[in-house]
């Protein structure tokens, strides 16, 4: 089985690669070839003889054609310009988040190869009235260009699946917490930052009131859900390929309290409130309450608690708490 | 005030032009200049010294730039490849329904002119479970490439309005009935055909069971609603510019019965059932039941009955019924 990860140099891409090699998604078919395509790859990237690293710009059609020379059976499409950057640079966001995704679908259509495609969309497609519970039938009303671009690709994935050019599965990811490494340009970056930085002995801040609630999922669960999406039989999905993943609703205050419980007050005291109007204007339009009936029925999983998420992060990243 | 109608050669475009000249949308500002852009214009097109006809392809960027040389105050964007054709020719549908619409928005952004744009979308953005009532919060789940393309442009109109590049208003039009003239390539064409052709002494057929229900609106009401959309103050709309227009839910059988009541059995006897699988696969995924609370509150209007629609058509088109 040939697998391609677009955005394979990112944190989720690398972790997905590691997991796919360790536990092949289809028991009956070994992963013979794993291509990771991205602009750049991290130091200490996953090494394995089955892995081929392809450096290039996903929004460059020649690069994409090259990557597709050996038709993949499964494509994990994780590449994106994150929300903060897409809001500040509309052209770049459209080019990578929308145009390149369309190009990918068109390539499948023109080459007539119909791969299974797992597309990572985002709960940032929702916005506006944050008091309502989001269901599987709720209209995406993004309040960011990132969410707009993701919502448009979702529609294309559905249409190209309906027309049998691809076999798509769209996952709307909750905010991923806790991301290891450095802060990024995602408007949600602080949600990881307020746990990660203090555990590292560094100060951190949050730009929204502590009562603000968010819909989160741990990296471990996200990986499990992404692989689960690739394993679902098409007949379980029908024409609608969009799935709201089951997350956990937590307030910033609850996250800080959980951190204090796990790592002590000296750690949680490193966190301060620093209001930021640009970030508030986007992240406070994300509804935090979901009813993910469809995902639950299809076997997708959620985290149990913030404490569990923090403990998993400490273990996975080998954080030393005294 | 300068007004541009893209798709000004079509039936709705022509009728809108006539109405705008007769009853200018803003009482305080006369229509000084009315540009009608389209691929072609009908014989007997509206003539007036304020009208400028511009023949060209809306999806050709040079044509669009030319049209935009004199910045319009209001743009009515009615141009589209209709549903049946967009389903059969994906490239053409994408080019006109999506790419050209994006180009229009980009032109506004780059020229920094921020016109008011009324975009005619369609209730064909909905699809799938036809037993549910569609509300203002229901997710578009199109089951056609036409609906997909329209839904993507809706998202762009919202985003470009939010970013203040345009002042957009998206109307999801019910199926327009009764269209005068000839059948077209819309998958809904028969809904007008079963009334229009028999009134003309011609046979007509419908491709779906007579119990199939549709969401319709007369041309007269559509024109009133399109102009009403252009008059709404931005503050009444906020960030969500999408409006489901209030239609009328009717079955094919009810339409035939109303025709018989208005024009007699000899006329309605000209209608026959001719199943068509291609058409059924698309039109039977359109939900016929809507709760249009938002549109009602904003002052948009619906028709009272099919009988009223048929009588208005007979009067407007000067049909002779013996």
Interface residues (C-beta under 8 A of the other chain):
Chain A: X90 X127 X128 X132 X136 X137 X138 X139 X140 X141 X142 X143 X145 X148 X151 X152 X155 X156 X158 X159 X162 X163 X239 X240
Chain B: X90 X127 X128 X132 X136 X137 X138 X139 X140 X141 X142 X143 X145 X148 X151 X152 X155 X156 X158 X159 X162 X163 X239 X240
